[in-house]
């Protein structure tokens, strides 16, 4: 049912929490404007296109899912959303083959992937909404005409009836400080785990070819997990938390002779080395993969990305609040640090905040009477 008093709402941050909140508000009849410091939506549901040049001088382009690995669904509300997305063709089930010496998956049940890349789900949810990209909001101003947002000294012209922050807590804190210092203090101490991630293309054995013979190594130099086809590994030790063959995921491009790897470092390792140069991190993660596979890796191209705020720490994963909403200020906050870890937790937090806003916009609410 459409609301009787539509408002103009700014949603800052277009990861899954912001996308879920914005989509619910837009469907209900609010006018939503999106802002993000990146060039497109997705947040940690990220897909990056990497351009590189091969040994023959040919220009190549490869897309990597270098953020969240997959979607899991536990609660009925999110299962319902996943079912709708499956029927719409936005998601596909993924049953990855685990390496023989991998830790088991924590989640018992189906995994899901957006098509054609992880960021596509947020794009679907935000389709048709006006967005201002590459606009890292660093100040919020509230005046008699409502809220305004500012980035790098440039104030956006529009006035908004409400503002939603769907950002990592450390990034939300300075925006909140002038308006809700109590929220800012809580956000500033909300612990988030970092993650160094490597994306790379390596030479792969042709189908039916013995990889040991190709590389000149003996058969004993290869682990059992390398000789078998596998899509995903969670090593038991070392710096790597998760190893993904990106090109073997459903709907992703496969190139003969190439193996496309995405390596996620452990949170503790990433924290200890968070300020190390990218070149050093790249060398360490490449060496870690070679050690895990039991053989050298012939890299054609690789790069690394530092996620400073990859996921909430374990003690923050079951917040009972869901979101923060101040109906007097018309200011709200959502994200996985409030709704629980993973894509599901972020989605639940975004929907929780949308519900709070919609309740305020009902004809009997004080907000609606003021509008």
Number of C-alpha atoms within 10 A of each C-alpha: 6 13 17 13 15 20 20 20 24 25 25 27 29 32 27 32 31 34 30 23 29 32 22 20 25 22 13 16 18 21 18 24 19 22 23 23 18 15 10 18 29 25 26 22 25 20 20 15 10 15 11 15 12 10 8 6 8 8 10 10 9 18 18 24 26 26 22 19 23 17 19 19 22 12 11 9 13 17 14 12 13 20 14 13 17 16 10 9 11 21 24 19 14 15 14 18 13 19 21 17 15 16 15 14 12 6 10 10 11 14 17 21 25 24 16 18 23 27 26 20 22 25 18 15 22 24 11 9 14 12 20 16 16 13 20 17 23 16 18 18 14 17 8 6 10 16 21 20 24 16 15 10 9 12 14 13 9 13 18 21 20 23 25 25 27 31 24 25 28 19 17 22 23 19 19 22 17 13 15 15 14 13 16 21 16 13 22 17 11 18 19 20 17 24 26 26 25 24 25 24 23 16 15 19 17 12 9 6 10 12 19 16 11 12 14 8 13 12 12 9 12 17 15 14 17 16 15 12 13 16 18 24 25 18 18 14 11 14 20 24 19 19 23 23 18 25 22 19 18 19 13 16 14 14 11 10 12 17 22 25 24 26 26 26 23 19 22 14 16 23 15 10 15 18 10 10 9 16 10 11 23 20 14 13 21 21 16 17 20 13 13 22 17 16 19 16 18 14 15 16 17 18 16 20 16 16 17 17 18 20 24 23 17 12 11 18 17 16 16 10 13 23 24 19 19 13 17 10 16 19 21 22 28 32 31 31 29 26 27 26 21 24 25 24 26 28 26 26 31 33 26 23 28 26 15 16 24 21 16 18 22 17 13 10 13 13 19 18 12 6 10
